[in-house]
Amino acid sequence: MNTGAAALLLLVIAVGLANLAFFTERLFLLFALRQPKSLWWRLFEVLVYYGLFVGLGRGLEAYVGRLHAQAWQFYAITLLIFLVLAYPGFIYRYLRRSRRAPSGGSS
């Protein structure tokens, strides 16, 4: 696998992982909860998925070539990019309009 294919694969996985917490009511796709997940649980889940994404990225980097040392700035920027990638899931879960029929009678 070349570096371009690895980068594209990692980007597709990042988009999927970033939005995964907003499209399911299960905690980490494994645990069914009695109540709907709150925003804080979803944000915690996104952070855990970010850790999984970083680990996968490091693994792909080691597979393709040498590992490069990264400072904290790299992780801060990639976390913010990951949160931006999670925005469509947030919109879907919290800001989309419900498609209910009008409740009033016709005049």
N, C-alpha and C positions, 0 to 999 in steps of 0.2 A: 504494500500500500504506500503510495507516495504522500507527500505532505499536503498537497491540495485536497486529495480525497479524505485524508484524516481530518483536515480542518472543516470540510463540508459535513462530514459525518458528525463531528462534534457540535457543529452549529445546529444541525437538525435535532440532535439529542437534547441540546440545551433548550430549544424552543419547546420540545415535548415535556421535559422535566419541569421547566418553569411554570407551565400551565396545568400540570397534573393535579396539583393540590386544589385547584378551583373547579375541577370537573367531576369530582367524586366526593361523596360524603364519608367514605371510609378513611381511616387514619393510616397513611402510608400504604394504601391499597390492601391492607391486611385486616385491620381491626374495625369491626362495625361498632359504631357509637350509639348510645341510646338517644342522644340529642344531636341536632345538627352541629357541625363544626363551627366554631366561632372564627372570627378573622384572625385572632391570635394563634389558634391552632394551625390555620392555613399558612400564616407567615412562618411559624416554626417549621412546618413541613417544607416550605420553599427553601429555608436555610439548610435543612438536612439534604434536600435534593441538590442544592448548590455544592455542598461538600462531596456528594456523590459525583457530581459533574467535574469538580476539580480533580478528584481521584482518577476518574476516567481519562481526563485530559492529560494528567501526568503519565498514566499508563500508555496512552497513545503516543505521547512524546518520547517515551523510553523505547517504544516499539519502532518508531520511525527513525530516531537518531539519538543524540545525546540529550540528557536532561540539563536544563539551564536553571541556575539559581534565580529565584524571584524574590523581590522585596515586598513589603506589605502593600505598597502602592498598586502592584499588579493585582493582588487579591481584592483590594478595595474597588478598583475599577471593574474587574470582572464580576464582582457581586452586584454592583450598580447596573451593569449591562444585563445580568441575569434578572434583576428586578424589573428592568424595562421590558425584557422578553415576557415577563409574567403579566404584563398589563392587559393583554387581550382576555386572559382568564379572569382577571379581576373585574373587567368590564362586563364579561358574560355573567359572572356570579352576582355582582352587587349593583351595577348601574344600568343594566338593560331594562327596557320597559316590559312589563308583563302584558301578554296579549289576551286580556280579558274582554269579554263582550260588554258593551255598555249596559249599565244597570238600570238606567232610566227608561221610562216608556216613551213611545213616539208621540209627538204632539200633532 
